[in-house]
Amino acid sequence: MFMKKVYNGFDTASEIEPTAWREVLRIINEGTVEGLSQALVPPTHDELFYRELRHSNEIFAAFKVHTMGNEMAAKLYDANGKLKPFDKWARDVSSIASHQVGSWLQTEYDTAVIRAHAAADWKEFERNRDIMPNLRWMPTTSPEPESSHRQYWQMGLTLPIDDPFWNDHHPGDRWNCKCSLEATDEPVNRPDDMEPTKPQRGLENNPGKDGHTFNDSHPYFPKDCNHCPVRGASGFTNKLKSIFENRKKDCYNCPYIDGCIDRAEAKRPIEQAAWEKKQEVKRNDLMPKLDKLPCEHVQTGELNRTYKVRNQLFKHCHHDYDVEAAVHIWNHPEDLGFVRPCPLGEGKDMSLPKNQENIRKKREELHFVHFNQYEFDYNGRTFVVKLAECENGYEQFYSLYEK
């Protein structure tokens, strides 16, 4: 679709094709979410930080799509100035497509994972700087490490968190770098013979400080405002205006590129997606991979445990401790203590017609007769679990919440 629009005359020089932009943004956002979910303590309450990451991904995706479109449009005409047949043009630009939405996009995704993880870790370092004031460069986890950062971990480089060194040098300042930092209260170690390596273009910034997944020095971005495609700054008048205004390039705070972005199909906020990914990772790490495993139950029949039932149980988990409690009771149903049977329509606002209809539909779908209420204690909290007793004598998880 993108290629057809370019071939049919879409203005790639000054516009951002919205469908391709949204798809690239989706992939880069997924990398960011993956990286945030890997952090030990994601900065869940730092709304500004998430907003900056999301916005930087929007701008990066816009310039990437602009670059791809321009490179493809440059090959539309043959040496005689005639428009090539679509099939021939598609072959001519196949290498551009395979790089931009293939290997390069995969590298950008992988690097977004790494840098989002590092950014979340940086926020945690800042929160704990009063007890762990220094950062140590840790060895890479890559099976085939390059030599650029080797000197840092071999010399045990350890610097204060506010040292200017971290502004320009940090794990993730090279593509696919898999080094990391560790907070410590051990003394500073800055060898005199250290020669810092130059970050790769587009990765010079520290995303934990500015919230930018990639730096605007990346080759996709214009080198200055005079060469910015979206402000129409190629004209003589605009060049003069840029000179007299003494404008300094700042693509992440530019109203021109911001106005070109079509957010009509905005994705879920990154912070919400990161939280959901974190819960999914935790569940998959802790939860046995069960298909259907009946087991003896406290009261009647057997407990039905399937993927569908598992999803129903975890749908009610809104905190980390909810997830941990749900995992525990899934694995140890013997801890459930029977309290009482519950009428189907019991509960807050169940008298409303809409909720009565929902109960009726759920009853028909799951073939259950009534609820049984149980309770269990976990890590100092008491949780209420409702099991749906089905017509076949089985019980299955229906809901979980803290008492």
C-alpha positions, -999 to +999 in steps of 0.1 A: +000+000+000+028+024+009+047+017-023+015+022-044+009+055-028+045+066-035+042+054-071+009+072-075+024+106-066+022+109-028+043+139-017+071+121+001+092+153+002+070+172+026+044+148+040+045+117+063+025+088+049+002+079+079-003+042+075+034+034+072+041+058+101+017+041+124+031+007+116+067+017+122+056+035+154+038+004+166+070-017+162+093+008+179+067+012+207+066-025+211+104-025+216+101+002+241+074-016+260+095-048+260+125-030+274+104-013+301+089-046+311+124-061+316+134-035+341+133-046+377+114-015+388+097+003+359+090+040+367+053+034+367+044+068+382+066+090+360+040+101+335+064+127+319+090+100+312+065+078+294+052+108+275+087+117+263+095+082+252+062+080+233+067+113+216+103+106+207+092+073+190+065+093+171+091+117+157+117+090+149+091+069+130+080+100+111+115+108+098+122+071+091+091+069+069+100+102+052+135+089+045+122+056+031+096+074+009+122+099-004+146+071-014+119+052-032+106+083-050+141+091-062+140+059-084+106+065-100+119+078-133+144+064-157+174+082-173+151+097-199+128+112-173+100+087-180+080+070-152+091+034-149+065+006-150+055-003-114+069-038-115+104-025-127+103+003-101+093-022-073+123-043-082+146-013-082+135-002-047+133-037-032+167-033-015+154-001+001+123-018+014+142-049+026+166-027+046+141-002+060+114-026+070+137-056+074+171-057+089+173-020+099+139-020+115+148-052+134+180-035+147+160-004+156+135-025+175+163-044+194+180-011+202+147+004+215+144-026+238+179-021+252+176+017+256+141+016+272+154-009+297+185+012+304+163+043+307+140+027+333+171+015+352+185+050+351+153+063+368+157+037+395+194+048+400+182+084+405+157+073+431+183+054+451+212+078+447+212+087+484+222+051+493+239+040+460+255+072+447+278+056+421+274+035+389+297+008+377+299-004+341+291-041+339+303-066+313+282-072+282+259-103+279+265-105+242+279-139+231+300-120+205+310-087+222+327-060+203+357-043+218+344-007+221+332-009+257+356-037+269+379-013+286+351+001+308+342-032+325+378-045+325+390-014+345+359-015+367+349+020+357+328+034+386+316+070+386+290+092+404+255+092+389+258+129+382+292+127+365+292+144+330+307+112+316+272+096+316+258+123+294+277+111+264+288+076+273+266+048+285+254+013+277+233+015+246+254+041+229+262+016+202+238-004+181+228-037+199+251-030+228+242-053+257+263-038+285+246-025+316+252-003+347+250-013+383+243+010+413+269+008+440+282+025+471+317+014+464+343+042+458+348+060+425+372+044+401+383+066+371+415+053+356+438+081+343+445+063+310+409+059+301+401+070+265+363+071+260+349+056+228+328+078+206+290+068+206+275+058+173+255+084+154+219+086+167+228+070+201+247+098+218+220+108+242+211+092+275+174+082+272+171+080+310+178+117+312+160+132+282+134+105+274+145+101+238+148+066+225+171+078+197+190+111+193+180+136+166+216+132+151+204+100+135+208+099+097+170+099+093+168+134+108+177+166+089+212+180+097+197+214+105+165+235+102+175+248+067+173+212+054+141+201+072+116+188+047+085+193+068+090+231+074+096+238+037+129+254+048+146+248+014+134+281+000+156+313+001+132+332+024+130+304+049+168+301+049+171+338+057+145+335+085+165+306+100+197+326+099+182+357+115+163+337+141+195+318+150+174+286+152+190+256+167+178+222+156+156+205+182+135+180+164+118+166+195+104+200+203+096+212+168+060+223+161+065+217+123+072+179+125+047+176+154+020+190+132+027+165+104+020+135+125-015+119+121-024+105+155-059+095+144-052+059+155-032+064+186-020+032+203-024+025+240-002+046+262+032+031+266+029+030+304-003+009+302+012-015+276+044-018+297+025-026+328+005-053+309+037-067+294+052-069+329+023-089+342+024-112+311+061-118+316+056-125+353+027-149+347+046-168+320+077-171+342+058-183+373+028-202+358+032-238+348+023-244+312-009-264+318-035-275+293-061-291+315-050-305+349-078-316+372-069-317+409-086-324+442-104-294+456-114-282+490-151-286+486-168-304+457-158-320+424-125-310+408-109-277+399-109-270+361-077-253+350-073-243+314-058-213+296-092-198+292-099-201+330-064-187+337-072-156+316-104-152+335-086-153+368-059-128+358-084-104+342-091-092+378-054-086+387-046-049+388-014-049+410+018-069+412+006-085+445-026-095+428-007-113+401+016-130+427-015-141+448-032-154+417-001-175+407+001-188+442-035-199+444-034-214+409-006-236+420-019-243+456-057-245+455-055-265+487-050-231+505-085-221+496-109-219+526-146-222+519-167-193+532-202-197+517-222-203+485-231-171+466-263-164+446-255-157+410-268-121+411-251-112+444-228-082+444-225-045+438-251-032+413-261-067+403-297-055+404-291-035+373-306-051+341-273-048+322-254-068+349-282-094+352-279-099+315-241-103+317-245-129+345-270-148+324-247-148+294-217-159+315-238-187+331-248-200+297-213-198+284-196-215+313-225-238+322-223-230+359-249-233+386-238-209+413-207-193+429-188-206+459-168-180+478-134-189+492-106-169+510-069-173+514-040-154+530-009-144+510+020-122+521-001-105+548-031-099+526-065-117+525-079-124+491-114-134+481-118-159+453-151-169+437-153-203+420-181-210+395-196-245+402-204-260+369-231-284+359-206-312+354-194-310+390-162-291+382-154-257+398-134-231+380-118-197+389-141-168+382-127-138+401-100-127+426-098-095+446-083-083+479-107-084+508 
